Amino acid sequence: MGLSPAEVAKMIGSVRPARAVAAQRAYVSAFFDRWLRRTEDGGLLDRPSAHYPEVRFVP
């Protein structure tokens, strides 16, 4: 597409793919735990997490 590395990083970020997948799995699991299984989700969906500082909560 002819984009520079800086342009790509600005659009999609610079998180390593394995780290991004781990965060996605954690947040999806927390969602299912809370809303479908009605079990404890560890509060991951309530506020930013020290385990995943690269995840931003957007209002």
mmCIF file as Biopython writes it, N, C-alpha, C and O atoms, coordinates in Angstrom:
data_model
#
loop_
_atom_site.group_PDB
_atom_site.id
_atom_site.type_symbol
_atom_site.label_atom_id
_atom_site.label_alt_id
_atom_site.label_comp_id
_atom_site.label_asym_id
_atom_site.label_entity_id
_atom_site.label_seq_id
_atom_site.pdbx_PDB_ins_code
_atom_site.Cartn_x
_atom_site.Cartn_y
_atom_site.Cartn_z
_atom_site.occupancy
_atom_site.B_iso_or_equiv
_atom_site.auth_seq_id
_atom_site.auth_asym_id
_atom_site.pdbx_PDB_model_num
ATOM 1   N N  . MET A ? 1  ? 0.822   -1.197  0.000  1.0 0.0 1  A 1 
ATOM 2   C CA . MET A ? 1  ? 0.000   0.000   0.000  1.0 0.0 1  A 1 
ATOM 3   C C  . MET A ? 1  ? 0.860   1.252   0.000  1.0 0.0 1  A 1 
ATOM 4   O O  . MET A ? 1  ? 0.340   2.360   -0.134 1.0 0.0 1  A 1 
ATOM 5   N N  . GLY A ? 2  ? 2.164   1.091   0.148  1.0 0.0 2  A 1 
ATOM 6   C CA . GLY A ? 2  ? 3.041   2.247   0.092  1.0 0.0 2  A 1 
ATOM 7   C C  . GLY A ? 2  ? 3.095   3.069   1.363  1.0 0.0 2  A 1 
ATOM 8   O O  . GLY A ? 2  ? 3.509   4.228   1.324  1.0 0.0 2  A 1 
ATOM 9   N N  . LEU A ? 3  ? 2.688   2.501   2.493  1.0 0.0 3  A 1 
ATOM 10  C CA . LEU A ? 3  ? 2.716   3.235   3.757  1.0 0.0 3  A 1 
ATOM 11  C C  . LEU A ? 3  ? 4.064   3.067   4.431  1.0 0.0 3  A 1 
ATOM 12  O O  . LEU A ? 3  ? 4.694   2.014   4.333  1.0 0.0 3  A 1 
ATOM 13  N N  . SER A ? 4  ? 4.495   4.104   5.109  1.0 0.0 4  A 1 
ATOM 14  C CA . SER A ? 4  ? 5.735   4.023   5.879  1.0 0.0 4  A 1 
ATOM 15  C C  . SER A ? 4  ? 5.466   3.275   7.185  1.0 0.0 4  A 1 
ATOM 16  O O  . SER A ? 4  ? 4.316   3.185   7.614  1.0 0.0 4  A 1 
ATOM 17  N N  . PRO A ? 5  ? 6.503   2.740   7.820  1.0 0.0 5  A 1 
ATOM 18  C CA . PRO A ? 5  ? 6.316   2.088   9.121  1.0 0.0 5  A 1 
ATOM 19  C C  . PRO A ? 5  ? 5.665   3.014   10.154 1.0 0.0 5  A 1 
ATOM 20  O O  . PRO A ? 5  ? 4.874   2.555   10.978 1.0 0.0 5  A 1 
ATOM 21  N N  . ALA A ? 6  ? 5.983   4.291   10.119 1.0 0.0 6  A 1 
ATOM 22  C CA . ALA A ? 6  ? 5.375   5.244   11.058 1.0 0.0 6  A 1 
ATOM 23  C C  . ALA A ? 6  ? 3.882   5.392   10.808 1.0 0.0 6  A 1 
ATOM 24  O O  . ALA A ? 6  ? 3.101   5.491   11.754 1.0 0.0 6  A 1 
ATOM 25  N N  . GLU A ? 7  ? 3.479   5.408   9.538  1.0 0.0 7  A 1 
ATOM 26  C CA . GLU A ? 7  ? 2.048   5.518   9.217  1.0 0.0 7  A 1 
ATOM 27  C C  . GLU A ? 7  ? 1.288   4.271   9.658  1.0 0.0 7  A 1 
ATOM 28  O O  . GLU A ? 7  ? 0.172   4.364   10.171 1.0 0.0 7  A 1 
ATOM 29  N N  . VAL A ? 8  ? 1.890   3.119   9.457  1.0 0.0 8  A 1 
ATOM 30  C CA . VAL A ? 8  ? 1.254   1.868   9.881  1.0 0.0 8  A 1 
ATOM 31  C C  . VAL A ? 8  ? 1.121   1.849   11.400 1.0 0.0 8  A 1 
ATOM 32  O O  . VAL A ? 8  ? 0.056   1.518   11.921 1.0 0.0 8  A 1 
ATOM 33  N N  . ALA A ? 9  ? 2.179   2.198   12.110 1.0 0.0 9  A 1 
ATOM 34  C CA . ALA A ? 9  ? 2.139   2.218   13.579 1.0 0.0 9  A 1 
ATOM 35  C C  . ALA A ? 9  ? 1.092   3.198   14.090 1.0 0.0 9  A 1 
ATOM 36  O O  . ALA A ? 9  ? 0.425   2.928   15.088 1.0 0.0 9  A 1 
ATOM 37  N N  . LYS A ? 10 ? 0.943   4.329   13.416 1.0 0.0 10 A 1 
ATOM 38  C CA . LYS A ? 10 ? -0.059  5.315   13.838 1.0 0.0 10 A 1 
ATOM 39  C C  . LYS A ? 10 ? -1.473  4.769   13.684 1.0 0.0 10 A 1 
ATOM 40  O O  . LYS A ? 10 ? -2.338  5.045   14.515 1.0 0.0 10 A 1 
ATOM 41  N N  . MET A ? 11 ? -1.716  3.996   12.628 1.0 0.0 11 A 1 
ATOM 42  C CA . MET A ? 11 ? -3.057  3.475   12.365 1.0 0.0 11 A 1 
ATOM 43  C C  . MET A ? 11 ? -3.394  2.251   13.213 1.0 0.0 11 A 1 
ATOM 44  O O  . MET A ? 11 ? -4.513  2.143   13.716 1.0 0.0 11 A 1 
ATOM 45  N N  . ILE A ? 12 ? -2.451  1.334   13.380 1.0 0.0 12 A 1 
ATOM 46  C CA . ILE A ? 12 ? -2.784  0.080   14.071 1.0 0.0 12 A 1 
ATOM 47  C C  . ILE A ? 12 ? -1.943  -0.194  15.307 1.0 0.0 12 A 1 
ATOM 48  O O  . ILE A ? 12 ? -2.175  -1.183  16.002 1.0 0.0 12 A 1 
ATOM 49  N N  . GLY A ? 13 ? -0.974  0.662   15.591 1.0 0.0 13 A 1 
ATOM 50  C CA . GLY A ? 13 ? -0.158  0.490   16.785 1.0 0.0 13 A 1 
ATOM 51  C C  . GLY A ? 13 ? 1.095   -0.320  16.513 1.0 0.0 13 A 1 
ATOM 52  O O  . GLY A ? 13 ? 1.375   -0.714  15.381 1.0 0.0 13 A 1 
ATOM 53  N N  . SER A ? 14 ? 1.835   -0.556  17.574 1.0 0.0 14 A 1 
ATOM 54  C CA . SER A ? 14 ? 3.110   -1.248  17.432 1.0 0.0 14 A 1 
ATOM 55  C C  . SER A ? 14 ? 3.257   -2.399  18.423 1.0 0.0 14 A 1 
ATOM 56  O O  . SER A ? 14 ? 4.375   -2.820  18.720 1.0 0.0 14 A 1 
ATOM 57  N N  . VAL A ? 15 ? 2.160   -2.903  18.927 1.0 0.0 15 A 1 
ATOM 58  C CA . VAL A ? 15 ? 2.194   -4.020  19.873 1.0 0.0 15 A 1 
ATOM 59  C C  . VAL A ? 15 ? 2.584   -5.292  19.127 1.0 0.0 15 A 1 
ATOM 60  O O  . VAL A ? 15 ? 2.105   -5.546  18.022 1.0 0.0 15 A 1 
ATOM 61  N N  . ARG A ? 16 ? 3.455   -6.085  19.742 1.0 0.0 16 A 1 
ATOM 62  C CA . ARG A ? 16 ? 3.844   -7.352  19.119 1.0 0.0 16 A 1 
ATOM 63  C C  . ARG A ? 16 ? 2.602   -8.215  18.926 1.0 0.0 16 A 1 
ATOM 64  O O  . ARG A ? 16 ? 1.729   -8.231  19.793 1.0 0.0 16 A 1 
ATOM 65  N N  . PRO A ? 17 ? 2.503   -8.932  17.811 1.0 0.0 17 A 1 
ATOM 66  C CA . PRO A ? 17 ? 1.305   -9.737  17.528 1.0 0.0 17 A 1 
ATOM 67  C C  . PRO A ? 17 ? 0.945   -10.727 18.632 1.0 0.0 17 A 1 
ATOM 68  O O  . PRO A ? 17 ? -0.232  -10.854 18.971 1.0 0.0 17 A 1 
ATOM 69  N N  . ALA A ? 18 ? 1.908   -11.420 19.194 1.0 0.0 18 A 1 
ATOM 70  C CA . ALA A ? 18 ? 1.608   -12.387 20.254 1.0 0.0 18 A 1 
ATOM 71  C C  . ALA A ? 18 ? 1.022   -11.691 21.484 1.0 0.0 18 A 1 
ATOM 72  O O  . ALA A ? 18 ? 0.125   -12.224 22.137 1.0 0.0 18 A 1 
ATOM 73  N N  . ARG A ? 19 ? 1.523   -10.520 21.788 1.0 0.0 19 A 1 
ATOM 74  C CA . ARG A ? 19 ? 1.015   -9.752  22.935 1.0 0.0 19 A 1 
ATOM 75  C C  . ARG A ? 19 ? -0.414  -9.273  22.659 1.0 0.0 19 A 1 
ATOM 76  O O  . ARG A ? 19 ? -1.267  -9.310  23.546 1.0 0.0 19 A 1 
ATOM 77  N N  . ALA A ? 20 ? -0.669  -8.824  21.429 1.0 0.0 20 A 1 
ATOM 78  C CA . ALA A ? 20 ? -2.008  -8.374  21.065 1.0 0.0 20 A 1 
ATOM 79  C C  . ALA A ? 20 ? -3.012  -9.515  21.165 1.0 0.0 20 A 1 
ATOM 80  O O  . ALA A ? 20 ? -4.123  -9.324  21.660 1.0 0.0 20 A 1 
ATOM 81  N N  . VAL A ? 21 ? -2.630  -10.691 20.701 1.0 0.0 21 A 1 
ATOM 82  C CA . VAL A ? 21 ? -3.525  -11.862 20.777 1.0 0.0 21 A 1 
ATOM 83  C C  . VAL A ? 21 ? -3.787  -12.229 22.226 1.0 0.0 21 A 1 
ATOM 84  O O  . VAL A ? 21 ? -4.920  -12.553 22.579 1.0 0.0 21 A 1 
ATOM 85  N N  . ALA A ? 22 ? -2.769  -12.186 23.071 1.0 0.0 22 A 1 
ATOM 86  C CA . ALA A ? 22 ? -2.960  -12.511 24.496 1.0 0.0 22 A 1 
ATOM 87  C C  . ALA A ? 22 ? -3.949  -11.543 25.149 1.0 0.0 22 A 1 
ATOM 88  O O  . ALA A ? 22 ? -4.812  -11.965 25.918 1.0 0.0 22 A 1 
ATOM 89  N N  . ALA A ? 23 ? -3.829  -10.264 24.850 1.0 0.0 23 A 1 
ATOM 90  C CA . ALA A ? 23 ? -4.753  -9.272  25.415 1.0 0.0 23 A 1 
ATOM 91  C C  . ALA A ? 23 ? -6.166  -9.500  24.898 1.0 0.0 23 A 1 
ATOM 92  O O  . ALA A ? 23 ? -7.126  -9.435  25.666 1.0 0.0 23 A 1 
ATOM 93  N N  . GLN A ? 24 ? -6.301  -9.764  23.612 1.0 0.0 24 A 1 
ATOM 94  C CA . GLN A ? 24 ? -7.632  -10.011 23.038 1.0 0.0 24 A 1 
ATOM 95  C C  . GLN A ? 24 ? -8.280  -11.227 23.688 1.0 0.0 24 A 1 
ATOM 96  O O  . GLN A ? 24 ? -9.463  -11.194 24.027 1.0 0.0 24 A 1 
ATOM 97  N N  . ARG A ? 25 ? -7.526  -12.278 23.860 1.0 0.0 25 A 1 
ATOM 98  C CA . ARG A ? 25 ? -8.073  -13.480 24.505 1.0 0.0 25 A 1 
ATOM 99  C C  . ARG A ? 25 ? -8.517  -13.191 25.934 1.0 0.0 25 A 1 
ATOM 100 O O  . ARG A ? 25 ? -9.572  -13.655 26.367 1.0 0.0 25 A 1 
ATOM 101 N N  . ALA A ? 26 ? -7.723  -12.435 26.653 1.0 0.0 26 A 1 
ATOM 102 C CA . ALA A ? 26 ? -8.065  -12.122 28.046 1.0 0.0 26 A 1 
ATOM 103 C C  . ALA A ? 26 ? -9.353  -11.301 28.128 1.0 0.0 26 A 1 
ATOM 104 O O  . ALA A ? 26 ? -10.219 -11.587 28.955 1.0 0.0 26 A 1 
ATOM 105 N N  . TYR A ? 27 ? -9.481  -10.289 27.276 1.0 0.0 27 A 1 
ATOM 106 C CA . TYR A ? 27 ? -10.674 -9.435  27.331 1.0 0.0 27 A 1 
ATOM 107 C C  . TYR A ? 27 ? -11.924 -10.152 26.833 1.0 0.0 27 A 1 
ATOM 108 O O  . TYR A ? 27 ? -13.005 -9.963  27.389 1.0 0.0 27 A 1 
ATOM 109 N N  . VAL A ? 28 ? -11.794 -10.963 25.804 1.0 0.0 28 A 1 
ATOM 110 C CA . VAL A ? 28 ? -12.953 -11.731 25.331 1.0 0.0 28 A 1 
ATOM 111 C C  . VAL A ? 28 ? -13.379 -12.740 26.393 1.0 0.0 28 A 1 
ATOM 112 O O  . VAL A ? 28 ? -14.572 -12.909 26.641 1.0 0.0 28 A 1 
ATOM 113 N N  . SER A ? 29 ? -12.416 -13.409 27.020 1.0 0.0 29 A 1 
ATOM 114 C CA . SER A ? 29 ? -12.745 -14.362 28.089 1.0 0.0 29 A 1 
ATOM 115 C C  . SER A ? 29 ? -13.432 -13.669 29.256 1.0 0.0 29 A 1 
ATOM 116 O O  . SER A ? 29 ? -14.398 -14.189 29.816 1.0 0.0 29 A 1 
ATOM 117 N N  . ALA A ? 30 ? -12.931 -12.494 29.620 1.0 0.0 30 A 1 
ATOM 118 C CA . ALA A ? 30 ? -13.557 -11.746 30.713 1.0 0.0 30 A 1 
ATOM 119 C C  . ALA A ? 30 ? -14.987 -11.357 30.359 1.0 0.0 30 A 1 
ATOM 120 O O  . ALA A ? 30 ? -15.873 -11.414 31.212 1.0 0.0 30 A 1 
ATOM 121 N N  . PHE A ? 31 ? -15.217 -10.968 29.123 1.0 0.0 31 A 1 
ATOM 122 C CA . PHE A ? 31 ? -16.572 -10.634 28.685 1.0 0.0 31 A 1 
ATOM 123 C C  . PHE A ? 31 ? -17.498 -11.838 28.821 1.0 0.0 31 A 1 
ATOM 124 O O  . PHE A ? 31 ? -18.586 -11.725 29.386 1.0 0.0 31 A 1 
ATOM 125 N N  . PHE A ? 32 ? -17.068 -12.993 28.302 1.0 0.0 32 A 1 
ATOM 126 C CA . PHE A ? 32 ? -17.906 -14.184 28.388 1.0 0.0 32 A 1 
ATOM 127 C C  . PHE A ? 32 ? -18.121 -14.611 29.838 1.0 0.0 32 A 1 
ATOM 128 O O  . PHE A ? 32 ? -19.220 -15.023 30.208 1.0 0.0 32 A 1 
ATOM 129 N N  . ASP A ? 33 ? -17.077 -14.515 30.657 1.0 0.0 33 A 1 
ATOM 130 C CA . ASP A ? 33 ? -17.236 -14.863 32.071 1.0 0.0 33 A 1 
ATOM 131 C C  . ASP A ? 33 ? -18.294 -13.988 32.725 1.0 0.0 33 A 1 
ATOM 132 O O  . ASP A ? 33 ? -19.160 -14.485 33.445 1.0 0.0 33 A 1 
ATOM 133 N N  . ARG A ? 34 ? -18.225 -12.693 32.477 1.0 0.0 34 A 1 
ATOM 134 C CA . ARG A ? 34 ? -19.145 -11.759 33.132 1.0 0.0 34 A 1 
ATOM 135 C C  . ARG A ? 34 ? -20.571 -11.880 32.608 1.0 0.0 34 A 1 
ATOM 136 O O  . ARG A ? 34 ? -21.506 -12.005 33.399 1.0 0.0 34 A 1 
ATOM 137 N N  . TRP A ? 35 ? -20.754 -11.847 31.311 1.0 0.0 35 A 1 
ATOM 138 C CA . TRP A ? 35 ? -22.084 -11.685 30.752 1.0 0.0 35 A 1 
ATOM 139 C C  . TRP A ? 35 ? -22.766 -12.980 30.331 1.0 0.0 35 A 1 
ATOM 140 O O  . TRP A ? 35 ? -23.995 -13.024 30.271 1.0 0.0 35 A 1 
ATOM 141 N N  . LEU A ? 36 ? -22.025 -14.016 30.042 1.0 0.0 36 A 1 
ATOM 142 C CA . LEU A ? 36 ? -22.654 -15.266 29.617 1.0 0.0 36 A 1 
ATOM 143 C C  . LEU A ? 36 ? -22.589 -16.346 30.688 1.0 0.0 36 A 1 
ATOM 144 O O  . LEU A ? 36 ? -23.571 -17.046 30.936 1.0 0.0 36 A 1 
ATOM 145 N N  . ARG A ? 37 ? -21.433 -16.477 31.318 1.0 0.0 37 A 1 
ATOM 146 C CA . ARG A ? 37 ? -21.292 -17.513 32.342 1.0 0.0 37 A 1 
ATOM 147 C C  . ARG A ? 37 ? -21.725 -17.028 33.721 1.0 0.0 37 A 1 
ATOM 148 O O  . ARG A ? 37 ? -21.980 -17.829 34.620 1.0 0.0 37 A 1 
ATOM 149 N N  . ARG A ? 38 ? -21.807 -15.687 33.879 1.0 0.0 38 A 1 
ATOM 150 C CA . ARG A ? 38 ? -22.168 -15.072 35.168 1.0 0.0 38 A 1 
ATOM 151 C C  . ARG A ? 38 ? -21.228 -15.517 36.277 1.0 0.0 38 A 1 
ATOM 152 O O  . ARG A ? 38 ? -21.654 -15.837 37.386 1.0 0.0 38 A 1 
ATOM 153 N N  . THR A ? 39 ? -19.919 -15.531 35.947 1.0 0.0 39 A 1 
ATOM 154 C CA . THR A ? 39 ? -18.899 -15.875 36.933 1.0 0.0 39 A 1 
ATOM 155 C C  . THR A ? 39 ? -17.956 -14.692 37.104 1.0 0.0 39 A 1 
ATOM 156 O O  . THR A ? 39 ? -18.071 -13.690 36.400 1.0 0.0 39 A 1 
ATOM 157 N N  . GLU A ? 40 ? -17.034 -14.812 38.032 1.0 0.0 40 A 1 
ATOM 158 C CA . GLU A ? 40 ? -16.066 -13.756 38.314 1.0 0.0 40 A 1 
ATOM 159 C C  . GLU A ? 40 ? -15.136 -13.560 37.120 1.0 0.0 40 A 1 
ATOM 160 O O  . GLU A ? 40 ? -14.590 -14.521 36.577 1.0 0.0 40 A 1 
ATOM 161 N N  . ASP A ? 41 ? -14.965 -12.303 36.722 1.0 0.0 41 A 1 
ATOM 162 C CA . ASP A ? 41 ? -14.101 -12.012 35.576 1.0 0.0 41 A 1 
ATOM 163 C C  . ASP A ? 41 ? -12.817 -11.307 35.985 1.0 0.0 41 A 1 
ATOM 164 O O  . ASP A ? 41 ? -12.019 -10.936 35.123 1.0 0.0 41 A 1 
ATOM 165 N N  . GLY A ? 42 ? -12.603 -11.115 37.269 1.0 0.0 42 A 1 
ATOM 166 C CA . GLY A ? 42 ? -11.386 -10.473 37.747 1.0 0.0 42 A 1 
ATOM 167 C C  . GLY A ? 42 ? -11.368 -8.962  37.585 1.0 0.0 42 A 1 
ATOM 168 O O  . GLY A ? 42 ? -10.344 -8.334  37.855 1.0 0.0 42 A 1 
ATOM 169 N N  . GLY A ? 43 ? -12.468 -8.360  37.152 1.0 0.0 43 A 1 
ATOM 170 C CA . GLY A ? 43 ? -12.549 -6.911  37.019 1.0 0.0 43 A 1 
ATOM 171 C C  . GLY A ? 43 ? -11.805 -6.345  35.821 1.0 0.0 43 A 1 
ATOM 172 O O  . GLY A ? 43 ? -11.617 -5.132  35.728 1.0 0.0 43 A 1 
ATOM 173 N N  . LEU A ? 44 ? -11.380 -7.201  34.906 1.0 0.0 44 A 1 
ATOM 174 C CA . LEU A ? 44 ? -10.616 -6.741  33.755 1.0 0.0 44 A 1 
ATOM 175 C C  . LEU A ? 44 ? -11.386 -5.730  32.916 1.0 0.0 44 A 1 
ATOM 176 O O  . LEU A ? 44 ? -10.778 -4.857  32.297 1.0 0.0 44 A 1 
ATOM 177 N N  . LEU A ? 45 ? -12.697 -5.831  32.884 1.0 0.0 45 A 1 
ATOM 178 C CA . LEU A ? 45 ? -13.512 -4.933  32.060 1.0 0.0 45 A 1 
ATOM 179 C C  . LEU A ? 45 ? -13.875 -3.630  32.769 1.0 0.0 45 A 1 
ATOM 180 O O  . LEU A ? 45 ? -14.491 -2.750  32.168 1.0 0.0 45 A 1 
ATOM 181 N N  . ASP A ? 46 ? -13.502 -3.504  34.030 1.0 0.0 46 A 1 
ATOM 182 C CA . ASP A ? 46 ? -13.907 -2.338  34.811 1.0 0.0 46 A 1 
ATOM 183 C C  . ASP A ? 46 ? -12.988 -1.132  34.684 1.0 0.0 46 A 1 
ATOM 184 O O  . ASP A ? 46 ? -13.430 0.009   34.820 1.0 0.0 46 A 1 
ATOM 185 N N  . ARG A ? 47 ? -11.710 -1.383  34.424 1.0 0.0 47 A 1 
ATOM 186 C CA . ARG A ? 47 ? -10.722 -0.309  34.432 1.0 0.0 47 A 1 
ATOM 187 C C  . ARG A ? 47 ? -9.463  -0.789  33.705 1.0 0.0 47 A 1 
ATOM 188 O O  . ARG A ? 47 ? -9.317  -1.981  33.435 1.0 0.0 47 A 1 
ATOM 189 N N  . PRO A ? 48 ? -8.570  0.125   33.393 1.0 0.0 48 A 1 
ATOM 190 C CA . PRO A ? 48 ? -7.305  -0.303  32.783 1.0 0.0 48 A 1 
ATOM 191 C C  . PRO A ? 48 ? -6.575  -1.298  33.682 1.0 0.0 48 A 1 
ATOM 192 O O  . PRO A ? 48 ? -6.668  -1.233  34.907 1.0 0.0 48 A 1 
ATOM 193 N N  . SER A ? 49 ? -5.855  -2.209  33.058 1.0 0.0 49 A 1 
ATOM 194 C CA . SER A ? 49 ? -5.179  -3.270  33.785 1.0 0.0 49 A 1 
ATOM 195 C C  . SER A ? 49 ? -3.671  -3.113  33.719 1.0 0.0 49 A 1 
ATOM 196 O O  . SER A ? 49 ? -3.121  -2.778  32.670 1.0 0.0 49 A 1 
ATOM 197 N N  . ALA A ? 50 ? -3.002  -3.354  34.836 1.0 0.0 50 A 1 
ATOM 198 C CA . ALA A ? 50 ? -1.541  -3.337  34.855 1.0 0.0 50 A 1 
ATOM 199 C C  . ALA A ? 50 ? -0.969  -4.485  34.026 1.0 0.0 50 A 1 
ATOM 200 O O  . ALA A ? 50 ? 0.171   -4.418  33.569 1.0 0.0 50 A 1 
ATOM 201 N N  . HIS A ? 51 ? -1.763  -5.535  33.835 1.0 0.0 51 A 1 
ATOM 202 C CA . HIS A ? 51 ? -1.306  -6.671  33.026 1.0 0.0 51 A 1 
ATOM 203 C C  . HIS A ? 51 ? -1.290  -6.332  31.535 1.0 0.0 51 A 1 
ATOM 204 O O  . HIS A ? 51 ? -0.505  -6.898  30.774 1.0 0.0 51 A 1 
ATOM 205 N N  . TYR A ? 52 ? -2.152  -5.412  31.124 1.0 0.0 52 A 1 
ATOM 206 C CA . TYR A ? 52 ? -2.265  -5.041  29.709 1.0 0.0 52 A 1 
ATOM 207 C C  . TYR A ? 52 ? -2.253  -3.519  29.579 1.0 0.0 52 A 1 
ATOM 208 O O  . TYR A ? 52 ? -3.270  -2.929  29.218 1.0 0.0 52 A 1 
ATOM 209 N N  . PRO A ? 53 ? -1.124  -2.876  29.867 1.0 0.0 53 A 1 
ATOM 210 C CA . PRO A ? 53 ? -1.087  -1.406  29.818 1.0 0.0 53 A 1 
ATOM 211 C C  . PRO A ? 53 ? -1.255  -0.845  28.410 1.0 0.0 53 A 1 
ATOM 212 O O  . PRO A ? 53 ? -1.547  0.339   28.245 1.0 0.0 53 A 1 
ATOM 213 N N  . GLU A ? 54 ? -1.073  -1.689  27.393 1.0 0.0 54 A 1 
ATOM 214 C CA . GLU A ? 54 ? -1.227  -1.209  26.022 1.0 0.0 54 A 1 
ATOM 215 C C  . GLU A ? 54 ? -2.686  -1.093  25.604 1.0 0.0 54 A 1 
ATOM 216 O O  . GLU A ? 54 ? -2.976  -0.529  24.549 1.0 0.0 54 A 1 
ATOM 217 N N  . VAL A ? 55 ? -3.607  -1.613  26.406 1.0 0.0 55 A 1 
ATOM 218 C CA . VAL A ? 55 ? -5.038  -1.533  26.096 1.0 0.0 55 A 1 
ATOM 219 C C  . VAL A ? 55 ? -5.575  -0.225  26.642 1.0 0.0 55 A 1 
ATOM 220 O O  . VAL A ? 55 ? -5.364  0.108   27.809 1.0 0.0 55 A 1 
ATOM 221 N N  . ARG A ? 56 ? -6.272  0.515   25.791 1.0 0.0 56 A 1 
ATOM 222 C CA . ARG A ? 56 ? -6.880  1.788   26.207 1.0 0.0 56 A 1 
ATOM 223 C C  . ARG A ? 56 ? -8.395  1.627   26.265 1.0 0.0 56 A 1 
ATOM 224 O O  . ARG A ? 56 ? -8.997  0.982   25.408 1.0 0.0 56 A 1 
ATOM 225 N N  . PHE A ? 57 ? -8.992  2.217   27.276 1.0 0.0 57 A 1 
ATOM 226 C CA . PHE A ? 57 ? -10.444 2.251   27.383 1.0 0.0 57 A 1 
ATOM 227 C C  . PHE A ? 57 ? -10.915 3.538   26.692 1.0 0.0 57 A 1 
ATOM 228 O O  . PHE A ? 57 ? -10.457 4.631   27.023 1.0 0.0 57 A 1 
ATOM 229 N N  . VAL A ? 58 ? -11.818 3.397   25.746 1.0 0.0 58 A 1 
ATOM 230 C CA . VAL A ? 58 ? -12.310 4.546   24.989 1.0 0.0 58 A 1 
ATOM 231 C C  . VAL A ? 58 ? -13.780 4.753   25.325 1.0 0.0 58 A 1 
ATOM 232 O O  . VAL A ? 58 ? -14.583 3.832   25.177 1.0 0.0 58 A 1 
ATOM 233 N N  . PRO A ? 59 ? -14.145 5.963   25.781 1.0 0.0 59 A 1 
ATOM 234 C CA . PRO A ? 59 ? -15.554 6.216   26.151 1.0 0.0 59 A 1 
ATOM 235 C C  . PRO A ? 59 ? -16.452 6.271   24.928 1.0 0.0 59 A 1 
ATOM 236 O O  . PRO A ? 59 ? -17.659 6.474   25.057 1.0 0.0 59 A 1 
#
